Amino acid sequence: MTERDMKVLLEAHALKQVQILFGVMSQGYMIVADGKPLETNKHETREFKTLDAAAKLLFKLGIADFVVKLKTTT
C-alpha cells in the first residue's frame, strides 16, 4: 500500500487499523495499515529511522489514532 492508497482509504473512511511496528532486522520502524505495510513507489517496504518520523507522516495524513508495537513476537 502506498501513501496515496492510504489517503484514498482514509478519505473513504475505510481504514480500520494503523500500526507502527519496530523491525528488529532493519532496526527501524514501519507503518502497517489494515495488515499491509506502507510501501515506496518501487513496492519496497518504507522504513523510518525513528518512531517520531513515522508518527509525523501519520499526523500529516490526518491519522492521530494508531498503535505502536515495539515487540512483534509473543
Secondary structure, 3 states (H helix, E strand, C coil): CCHHHHHHHHHCCCCCCEEEEEECCCCEEEEEECCEECECCCCCECCECCHHHHHHHHHHHCCCCCEEECCCCC
